[in-house]
Amino acid sequence: MHYVLDLHELVDENDEPYSYFQFDPIDPELGEWPWFDGERFKSFPSEVLQLKFDPDDEFAGGIPDYQASPIPLVSARLRKALDRCGITNIEYYETKIEGAEVFEDFPVFFAINVIGAVNADANASKMTPTLGTTRMAASIDKLVLPKEASREKIFRLVEHGVTLIVDDTVRRSCEAAEIDTLRFIPTDKWKS
């Protein structure tokens, strides 16, 4: 079974919604890298990737274990959970996050490039293309993955490149690590 990787929705003690902190590149060009292509980068960054966030954001307060964009990030504890699954198709890049110093125990984050992407099975999936293309721009109402998707434990969805799909070993590893910021949506229940 495969799942779309997502974050739990957050509510405070009064059931009011709030959000996770958003991490952004200090150098805007970093966001232009092909993070969502599912291919290896032609060259590696020569330095630690510099990111920032606003610790005073009044609408945020949760620290994510996974961020899809503008640069995909995972916490060190999520990285360990992925490593325990034997996943080999992820490249990790060291990051430094400006603003993290205000927290005593702020987690370490890594930028990730997931190698591998899968097309949705167009005969079974229901998609609404945007601007005449399905690549990175489709609204997906029903996702049915092709049979070859089972070859990898983690991969990107071509039609919606920020979407990571993982198999059941990843879900179990994250649950064993008590990673509680993530939710795993079965592909047949997910809509973009």
N, C-alpha and C positions, 0 to 999 in steps of 0.2 A: 504494500500500500504506500502511496505517496501523499505528501502534505505540502501545502503552501505555507511558507514560513511567515509569521506575522507577529505583531506585538499585542499583548493584552491591553485592553482599554483600561484606563485608570480613572478611579473616582475617589474623592476624599471622604471623610467621615460623615459628610452631609449628602453623600451621593452626587456631588457636583463633579462633572468631568474636568480633568486636567490632562496635560500632555507630557511627553518625554522631552528632555532637552534635545535640541538639534545641534549637531556638530557640523561646522562648515569649514571649507578650506580657506586659509588666509590668502593663498594665491589662487585667484579665480581660474587660472589656466588648469589647475589640478582637476577641477570638475570637468574639463574637456577631455580628459583621458578616456580611453575606450573601456570604462569599467563594466559596461553592460553588454559587451559584444560576445562574451563567452570564449574569448581567444587570449592567448598569451600576449603580453605586451612586448613590443619590439625592443624596448630598452627599460631597464629598471630605474627607479628614482635613485639618485646618487646621495640624497640626504634624507633625514627623518622628515616625514610629511607633517607640515605644520597646520593644525586645525584650531578652531576656536569655538566657544559657545558663550552664551550669556547667562551666568549664574543668577542674575537678578530678573530673569524672565518670569513675570508674575503668573503666567499661564502654564508654566512647566515646573516639574519637580521630580519626575521619574528619570532614572538613568537607564537607558536601554542596554540590553545585551546585544542587540542587533539593530543596525540602521541601514535602510535600503539605499538612500540617496541623500545628498548629491554624490557622496562617496560612500560605498558600502563599507560598514565597519562591524567588527565583532569584538566583544569583550574578551579578556584573557580567559575567563572561565568558560565562555562558549567555545573559544578556540580549543581548549583542552577537551571539551566534550566531543568536538568534531574529530580531533586527533585520535581519540579513543575508538572511533568508528573505523579508523584506517583510511580515512579520506585522503586522497593524494592529488586531487585536481583543484586545489586552492593555493594561490600564492598570497603570502602575508607580507605586509609592509609596516614597519615601525612608524608610530605616530607620536606627536607631542601635542597636547591639547591645552591651549591658552585658556585660563580661567579655572582649570582643574585644581589649582593650588589652594583655592578657598575651601576645598573639602579635604578632610583628614585622610579619608580612605577611598579616594576616587579610583575607580578601576583603570587598569591599563587597557587601551584599545589598539586594535590592528586594523589597517585598511586591508580589504581582501579583493582579490580578483578570482572569481570562480571560472574555471576553464570548462567549457562545455555548455551547450544550449540545445534545447529540443523544441522542434516545431509542434504546435498543437495539431492533433489529427483533424484536419479541416472537414473531413466527412462527418465526424461525430461532434466536434466542438461547435458551439454557436458563438460567432464573433461578429462584431460590427466594426469594419475598418474605418479609420479616420484618415481623411485626406487621401483616399485611394490606396492606402497601403496597410498591411497588417503588421509589418515589422515595427515593434516598439510603440505601436499606436492603436492597438485594437482594444475595444471594450469586449470583455469575455463574459458571456452569460452562463456558459456551460463549458467546462474544460474536460476533455478526454485526451489523455496522453497516449502517444503511440507505443507499441510494444517495446521498441528499442530503448525507451526511457528507463527501463529497469537496469540498464548497464551501469549507471552511476548512482552514487548515494546522494549527490547534490548537483544541481544544474540550474541554469537559467531558462526561462521561457522566452523564446525568440520574439513572440508577439507582444510581450510585455516585459522588457528586459530587466526592470527592477525587481521582478518576481523571482524569488528563489524557491525551488522545489526540493524537498528532501525525502528520503525513504524512512521507513519505520525504525531503523537502527539509530538514526539521528534523534528521532523523537524520544526513544527509550534512553539514550545516553544523556540527553538534556534533562529528562525527568529524574534520572539517577543522580545527576549533579545538582538537583533542586534549583534549576534555572526557572524562575517563575515569571519572568517578563515576557516569555515567548508563548505563543499559541500555535498549534499545528492544525490547519484547516484541511480536512480531506479534500482532494482535488475535485471530487464530484459535488462538494458543497460550496466551493469558492466562486466568487464573482469579482471581476476587477472593477 
